[in-house]
Amino acid sequence: MAGILDIGESGSGKTCMMRNMPFDDIAVFNVAGKPLPFKGKIPAMITTHDIDAIIASLLRNNYNCYIIDDSQYLMSFKLIDKINETGYGKYTEVAKDFKRLVDVANNGVSPDTLVYFLHHVETTDTGFHKAKTSGKMIDNWLTLEGLFSIVLLNTVGGDRKYKVITQSDGTNTCKSPIGMFPEVMDNDLLTIDKAIRDYYELAPLGSKPKKAKIEPKATVSVSDKVPGAK
């Protein structure tokens, strides 16, 4: 149905937002391969930074909630793999591949499926907070937040209270539909997920996904046997 972009500094509580989710009802792509920052085991925890592998799993749509943790590394890891290549072609390829993934999240999954992108934030020279990419060359091709209707910002204050900002104050790219959220929320993805589903009248988390109405134009060149699939 839709991709949701959640941005924040490292240590701002992005991954920790998952702690109250029903682990059997979600699939998580652990791009950086890091251990979880809370107790428990998510059965469908898939460690990969291969965009085609993630797309293949999304297209199977066995869950109605997917989380791509550290999604910014899908860009930077690919550029590292291509570090010896010269020219600007690799930057264009990285931007096109990431957009292809977002297109699948927005249009290639069932109407009741939500795909969360947990993504690092970048602070510009003017103090503006935006989604991190792998350089200005990619920014020239892709305005990442423009591909999402919901952009959230994780913050942590001096009181060590972890919060989620849902609307821009002019210093960030946050946005969300009118009336969906309060302007500031607790750091809890379960509460956020329920608010989105209630607003759009979607099936509850854990329901069997219905067939997607729109088939994405995505080329998948990997085996259909991706770990974590039911």
NUPA-562107 format. One line per field, with one value per residue (C-alpha): residue number from 1; residue in one letter; y, x, z. Coordinates in Angstrom, 1 decimal, padded with zeros to 4 digits. Each point is the difference from the previous one (the first is absolute). Example, Ala and Ser with C-alpha at 12.3 -4.5 7.8 and 13.67 -1.06 7.14 Angstrom:
NUPA-562107
seq: [1, 2]
type: [A, S]
north: [-004.5, 003.4]
east: [012.3, 001.4]
up: [007.8, -000.7]
***
This chain:
NUPA-562107
seq: [1, 2, 3, 4, 5, 6, 7, 8, 9, 10, 11, 12, 13, 14, 15, 16, 17, 18, 19, 20, 21, 22, 23, 24, 25, 26, 27, 28, 29, 30, 31, 32, 33, 34, 35, 36, 37, 38, 39, 40, 41, 42, 43, 44, 45, 46, 47, 48, 49, 50, 51, 52, 53, 54, 55, 56, 57, 58, 59, 60, 61, 62, 63, 64, 65, 66, 67, 68, 69, 70, 71, 72, 73, 74, 75, 76, 77, 78, 79, 80, 81, 82, 83, 84, 85, 86, 87, 88, 89, 90, 91, 92, 93, 94, 95, 96, 97, 98, 99, 100, 101, 102, 103, 104, 105, 106, 107, 108, 109, 110, 111, 112, 113, 114, 115, 116, 117, 118, 119, 120, 121, 122, 123, 124, 125, 126, 127, 128, 129, 130, 131, 132, 133, 134, 135, 136, 137, 138, 139, 140, 141, 142, 143, 144, 145, 146, 147, 148, 149, 150, 151, 152, 153, 154, 155, 156, 157, 158, 159, 160, 161, 162, 163, 164, 165, 166, 167, 168, 169, 170, 171, 172, 173, 174, 175, 176, 177, 178, 179, 180, 181, 182, 183, 184, 185, 186, 187, 188, 189, 190, 191, 192, 193, 194, 195, 196, 197, 198, 199, 200, 201, 202, 203, 204, 205, 206, 207, 208, 209, 210, 211, 212, 213, 214, 215, 216, 217, 218, 219, 220, 221, 222, 223, 224, 225, 226, 227, 228, 229, 230]
type: [M, A, G, I, L, D, I, G, E, S, G, S, G, K, T, C, M, M, R, N, M, P, F, D, D, I, A, V, F, N, V, A, G, K, P, L, P, F, K, G, K, I, P, A, M, I, T, T, H, D, I, D, A, I, I, A, S, L, L, R, N, N, Y, N, C, Y, I, I, D, D, S, Q, Y, L, M, S, F, K, L, I, D, K, I, N, E, T, G, Y, G, K, Y, T, E, V, A, K, D, F, K, R, L, V, D, V, A, N, N, G, V, S, P, D, T, L, V, Y, F, L, H, H, V, E, T, T, D, T, G, F, H, K, A, K, T, S, G, K, M, I, D, N, W, L, T, L, E, G, L, F, S, I, V, L, L, N, T, V, G, G, D, R, K, Y, K, V, I, T, Q, S, D, G, T, N, T, C, K, S, P, I, G, M, F, P, E, V, M, D, N, D, L, L, T, I, D, K, A, I, R, D, Y, Y, E, L, A, P, L, G, S, K, P, K, K, A, K, I, E, P, K, A, T, V, S, V, S, D, K, V, P, G, A, K]
north: [000.0, 002.5, 000.6, 002.0, 001.8, 000.4, 002.0, 000.6, 000.2, -003.2, -000.7, 001.9, -003.1, -001.0, -003.7, 000.0, 001.1, -003.6, -001.3, -000.2, -001.4, -003.6, -001.7, -002.8, 002.5, 002.0, -000.5, 002.0, 000.6, 000.5, 001.9, 000.5, -003.4, 001.5, -001.7, 001.3, 002.7, -001.8, -003.5, -002.4, -001.7, 000.9, -003.3, 001.8, 002.0, 000.1, 001.2, 001.4, 003.2, -001.3, 002.1, -002.7, -002.5, 002.5, 000.6, -003.7, -000.4, 003.0, -001.4, -003.3, 002.2, -002.7, 002.7, 003.2, 001.9, 000.2, 002.0, 000.9, 000.9, 002.2, 000.5, 002.7, -002.7, -001.5, 003.0, 000.3, -003.7, -000.2, 003.0, -001.7, -003.1, 002.2, 002.2, -000.9, 001.0, 003.5, 002.4, 001.0, -003.0, -001.8, 002.9, -000.1, -003.7, 000.3, 002.6, -002.0, -003.2, 001.7, 001.7, -003.4, -001.4, 002.9, -000.5, -003.6, 001.1, 002.5, -001.8, -003.7, -001.3, -000.6, 002.9, -000.9, -000.4, 002.7, 000.1, 002.1, 001.4, 000.7, 002.4, 002.2, 003.8, 002.6, 003.5, 002.6, 003.0, 002.1, -002.4, -001.6, -003.6, -002.3, -003.7, -001.0, -001.1, -000.9, 003.5, 003.0, -001.9, -002.3, 003.0, 001.5, -003.1, -000.8, 002.1, -002.9, 001.5, 000.9, -003.8, -000.3, 001.4, -000.6, 001.1, -000.3, 001.3, -001.8, 002.2, -000.3, 002.9, 000.9, -001.7, -003.2, -000.2, -001.6, 001.6, -000.1, 003.3, -000.2, 003.5, 002.4, 003.1, 001.4, -001.7, -003.5, -001.9, -001.6, -000.3, -002.1, 000.2, 002.5, -001.5, -003.3, 000.6, 002.5, 002.2, -001.9, -003.7, -002.6, -002.1, -003.0, -001.4, -002.1, 003.2, 001.6, -003.0, -000.1, 003.7, -000.4, -003.0, 001.7, 003.1, -001.8, -002.7, -002.8, -003.6, -000.4, -000.9, -003.8, -000.5, -002.0, 002.4, 000.3, -000.1, 003.3, 001.9, 001.5, -002.1, 001.8, 000.4, -001.6, -002.4, -002.6, -002.1, -002.0, -003.3, -000.1, -001.8, 003.0, -000.8, 000.9, -000.7, -002.0]
east: [000.0, 002.6, 003.6, 000.7, 003.3, 001.3, 003.2, 002.3, 003.5, 001.8, -001.1, -003.3, -002.1, -001.0, 000.7, -001.2, -003.5, -000.6, 000.2, -003.8, -000.9, -001.4, 003.2, -001.8, -002.0, 002.8, 003.0, 003.1, 002.8, 003.1, 002.2, 003.0, -000.2, -000.1, -001.4, -003.3, 000.2, -002.7, -000.8, -001.8, 000.4, -001.8, -000.5, 000.0, 003.2, 001.7, 003.6, 000.6, 001.0, -001.1, -002.9, -001.1, -000.2, -002.2, -002.2, -000.4, -001.2, -002.4, -001.6, -000.7, -001.9, -000.3, -000.2, -002.0, 002.9, 003.6, 002.8, 003.2, 002.5, 002.9, -001.4, 002.6, 002.7, -001.7, 001.4, 003.4, 000.8, -000.6, 002.2, 002.8, -000.4, 000.5, 002.8, 002.4, -002.4, 000.6, -002.6, -003.5, -001.8, 000.2, -001.8, -002.8, -000.3, -000.2, -002.7, -002.1, 000.3, -001.2, -002.9, -000.9, -000.2, -002.2, -002.2, -000.6, -000.7, -002.5, -001.7, 001.1, -001.3, -003.5, -002.3, 000.4, 003.8, 002.2, 003.8, 002.1, 003.4, 002.1, 002.5, 002.9, -000.4, 002.3, 000.4, 000.9, 002.3, -003.1, -001.2, -002.8, -000.7, -000.6, 000.3, 003.6, 001.1, 003.4, 000.9, -001.2, 000.2, -002.8, -001.9, 000.0, -001.8, -002.3, -001.8, -000.6, -002.7, -002.0, -000.7, -001.8, -003.2, 001.1, 003.4, 000.8, 003.0, 001.4, 001.5, 001.4, 000.2, 002.3, -002.5, 000.7, -003.6, -000.4, -002.6, -001.3, -000.8, -002.8, -000.2, 002.6, 000.9, 002.0, 003.3, -000.8, -001.8, -002.7, -003.5, -003.1, -003.7, -002.2, -001.3, 001.8, 002.4, 000.7, 003.0, 002.2, -000.4, 001.7, 002.7, -002.3, -000.5, -003.0, -001.9, 001.1, -001.0, -003.5, -000.5, 000.8, -002.3, -002.8, 000.3, 000.0, -002.4, 002.5, -000.1, 001.6, 003.7, 000.4, -002.9, 000.6, 000.9, -002.4, 001.4, 001.6, -002.2, 003.0, 002.8, 003.3, 002.4, 003.0, 002.5, 001.0, 003.0, 000.5, -001.2, -003.6, 001.4, 000.7, 000.5, -002.8, -002.8, -003.0]
up: [000.0, 001.0, 001.1, 003.1, 000.5, 003.5, 000.3, 003.0, 001.3, 001.0, 003.6, -000.3, 000.4, -003.5, 000.3, 003.6, -001.2, -001.0, 003.6, 000.6, -003.4, -000.2, -001.2, -001.8, -002.1, -001.5, -002.4, 000.6, -002.5, 002.1, -002.5, 002.2, 001.7, 003.5, 003.2, 001.2, 002.8, 002.0, 001.3, -002.3, -003.3, -003.3, -001.9, -003.4, 000.5, -003.4, -000.2, -003.5, -001.8, -003.4, -001.2, -002.4, 002.8, 002.0, -003.0, -000.5, 003.6, -000.2, -003.2, 001.8, 002.5, 002.7, 002.7, 000.2, 001.8, -001.2, 001.6, -001.8, 002.8, -001.0, -003.5, -000.8, -000.1, -003.1, -001.8, 001.7, 000.0, -003.7, -000.7, 002.1, -002.1, -003.1, 001.5, -002.8, -002.8, -001.5, -001.2, 001.2, -001.2, 003.3, 001.8, -002.5, 000.4, 003.8, -000.2, -002.5, 002.0, 003.2, -001.8, -001.4, 003.5, 001.2, -003.0, 001.0, 003.6, -001.2, -002.9, -000.1, 003.4, 001.2, 001.0, 003.6, 000.1, 001.5, -000.7, 002.4, -001.0, 003.1, -001.3, 001.3, -000.1, -001.4, 001.3, -002.6, 000.4, 000.8, 002.7, -002.0, 000.6, -003.0, -000.9, -000.5, -003.5, -001.3, -001.3, -002.0, -003.2, 001.2, 001.4, -003.5, -001.2, 002.9, 002.6, 002.3, 002.2, -003.1, -000.5, 003.3, 001.4, 003.6, 001.2, 003.8, 002.0, 003.0, 002.7, 003.5, 002.4, 002.8, 002.3, -001.9, -001.1, -003.5, -002.1, -003.6, -001.8, -002.6, -001.5, -001.2, 002.0, -003.0, 001.1, -001.3, -002.7, 002.3, -001.4, 000.6, -001.0, 001.8, 003.3, -000.3, 002.9, 002.8, -000.8, 002.5, 000.8, 002.2, -001.5, -000.7, -003.5, 001.1, 000.9, -003.3, -002.0, 001.6, -000.7, -003.6, -000.4, 001.8, -002.1, -003.3, 001.2, -000.7, 001.3, 003.4, 000.4, -000.5, -002.4, -003.1, -002.8, -003.0, -003.5, -001.2, -002.4, -001.9, -001.4, 000.4, -002.9, 001.8, -001.3, 002.6, -000.9, 003.3, 001.2, 001.3, 003.1, 002.2, 003.7, 002.3, -002.5, 001.3]
***
